[in-house]
Amino acid sequence: MVSFIGAGPGDPELLTIKGKKLIDSADIIIYAGSLVNPQVLADAKPEAQIYNSASMNLEEVLEVMEQGEKAGKKVVRVHTGDPAIFGAHREQMDALERMGISYEVIPGVSSFLATAAVLKKEYTLPGVSQTVILTRMEGRTPMPPKEKLRDLAKHNATMIIFLSVGMMEELSATLREEYRPDTPVAVVYKASWEDQKIVRGTLWDIAEKVKEAGIKKTALTVVGDFLGDEYELSKLYDKTFTHEFRKGVNP
């Protein structure tokens, strides 16, 4: 059995209990060393074999998994955040199925959720935005048809942009074609890590502010009026709003 584990955004205490138990008892650990906080592996068994996948290709990762399985070892594959979001673990799972190796997936706290937490904001504010778009800029890897940033921006929804902080000038210029130029933006570098940084601005000035802060990678860009202070109160706790568990009160 191979266990894919979401290691969370960085803070080792944001690793799930189930994920930690599996890592601490594993015989073989393959982790995304360029992104996963090494402290996540602090309580691994001294005799555990640890591989940093930052310097490995897909075939090498699969070979370690296959050899571990044949030897009856407990193998864990540790991804940053949650592996379902830009984790590239589907190709690994499909390969394991072809090899007849069973696996499981343990979800983790994504960096986009840690970003909302450190900003102390809610992505889905009533009357502001009820839709969250997770995406990235097109770079060396192209985007699928109809998923260009400009096309997605037409919705003016809450937008969370991964893997793109190195292209902030192009990103902000593209978004200004659809969002108001004064739309608030926040860039969070390594959310929940000890060296976390937060840069706030608008689509007009965020690129320059990010440049001044020296942020070039490992950061999320979040865009939208959810960063502001104007919104409607939720119906969920409205005393005049009736639902299955509460009778409304006449105003």
N, C-alpha and C positions, 0 to 999 in steps of 0.2 A: 504493500500500500504506500503510495506517494501522497503526501499531504501538501497542498498548496496553501500557503498562509499569507494573509494580508497583515503586514507588520505594523500598519498604522502610519501616521504622518511623520513621526520622528520621535516624539516623547515616548520612551519605553513603557511608561505607565498607561499609554493608550493602546498597547497591544492587548488583544482579548485574552481572557483567562485560558480559554481552550487553545489558542495559538501558542501561548507561553508554555503550557504543559507539553505540547507536542515538540516545541523547539528544545526544551530542557531535557527531554528524554530521547531525542533523536540520535541515531548513529551517524547519519550523513546529513549535512546541512549545505544547501546550495542557496546563496543569498545574493541579492542585487546590491553589491558592495558600493556602487556609486551613489546609491540613494537611501539604502536602509541604514539606520543608526546602528553602529556596532554594539551599542549597549543592549540592543534587543537580544543579542546572543551571549550576554554576560554570564548567564547561568547554565550554558550548554555543558554537557559532560566533558571532562578533560580529554577523554579518548575519542570524542566525536571528530569525524573528518569534516572539515569546513572548506567549501569551495566558494570563491568569489566569482560570480557569473559575469561581472563587468568585463573580464578578459576572456570569456568563453563564447563560442558560437552555439547555435541550437543543437547541432549534432553532438558536441562535447557535453552539453548539459544532459541530453538524453542518454548518452553513454554512461554517465555517472549514475543516473537513475536506474538504468537497466542492470548494471553490475551490482548496485546495491540491492535491488529486488532479488536478483539471483542468489545473492549471499544471505538473504533473509534479514537484511538490515532495515531499520526504520529510516525512511528518507523524507526530509521536508524541503520544500522549495519555498523560500521566503521572498515575497514581493513587497515593494513599498505600498503604503496606502491600502487600497483594496485592489486585488489583481484584475477585477472585471473592468477597470477604467484605465486604459492605456497600459495594460499590464502584459500584453503579448503572451498570455498563458493558454489561450485557446489552441494554438499550434502545438504546444507541449501536451495538452490533454488529448488532442486527436492522435498524436504520435503514440502516446501511452496506450490508447485504445487499440491501435493497430498492433502493438506489441503484446496485447493481452495483459497489461499491467493495470491493476485497479488504482483508483485515486479518489481523493476528496478535496473539497475546497472550503477553507475556513475564512469567512469574510473579515475585512479589516476596516478601520476608520479611514476614509479617504482624506487626502489633503484638502479637498474642497470643503469638507465638513469642518476640518480643523481651522480652515481659513475663516469660515463664518463665526466660529467660536472665538478666535482671537480678535476679530473685528467687532464682536458682540452685536452682530446683525442677524436678521432673518431674511433668507432669500425670497420667500413667498409672502410678501405683505399684501393684505387685502386692499383692493383698489389701486395697487401699484403694479404688481406682477405676480401672477400665479403660475408662471412657466419658467423653468430653469434650463438653459441650454449649456451643455458641456461640450466644448469643442477645442480646436487648436488652429493656429495659422498654418497655411500651406508652406512647407519648406522643401527640404530635399525629398520628403515623402509627400506625394500629391494627395489632395482631398478627393473623395468621390464626387461625381456629378451632383449638382444642386446643393452641395454642402460648403460652398465657398463662404468665407466670413461675411462678405457683403450680403449674400442671400439670407443668411441666418439673422443678420442684424435688422432686416426689415421688420421683424416681429417686435423689436424694442423690448424684448423680454430680459430678465436677469441673465447675464451671460458670464460664464466662467471659462476662461481660456487657459489651457494647459500649454506647456512646451513652447512658449512663444515670447517670453519676456525679452529675448535678444533681438526681437523685431518690433520694438515698441513704437517707433516712428511710423512704420507702415501700418501697424495694427490700429493705432489711434486715428490715423488719417482715413483708413478704410471705414472705421466705425462712425466717424463724423459725417459720412455720407448718409447715414440713416438715423443715428441718434443725435440729440441736441449736442452742440459742442460743449455745453456746460454740464453734461451728464457726469455724475460723480464716478470715479474709478479708484480702486485700491489695488495695490500690488503687494503681495505678502511673500516674502522670502523665507523659506524653510519654516512654515507654520508649525509651532509647538516645539521647535528646537531651541536650545539655549541661545543660539546666535540669530534668532528670528528678527526680521526687520519688516516694518510696515511703512509703505509710502502711499499717501493719499493725494488725490488731485482730481482733475477733470480731463476730458478727452483733449482739451486744449494744451494742458501743461504736463500731463503724466509722463510723457516720453522724456522730457528734460529732467524731471524730478528723479526718475529711475536711473538715468545716466549719472546724475550727481551722486546718487546713493551707491553707485558702483555695482548694481545688481545686473547680472548677465545670464543667470541660469537658476534652476531650482526654485522657481517662484510661480505663483498663480496670479493672474490678472482677473479681477472681478469688476463687472460693469453694470450699472443700472441705478434707478432711483430708489432701490431698496436701501442704498447707502445714505439716503436722505432721512428727513425727520417727519415727512408728511405721509400719512396713510390712514385708512379706515380701521376702526376697531373690528375685531373678529366677531362673527356671529356665534362662534363656539361658546363664548362665555357671556353673551348678551342676555340680560335677564328677561328681555321681551321676546326672545327667540326660543321657540319650542322645538325639542327633538326627543328622541326615544327615551332618554334618561332624565329629562327635566321638563317640567311644565313651565310655559312662559308666564311672566308677570305683566299685567296690564300697566302700560306707562302712565 
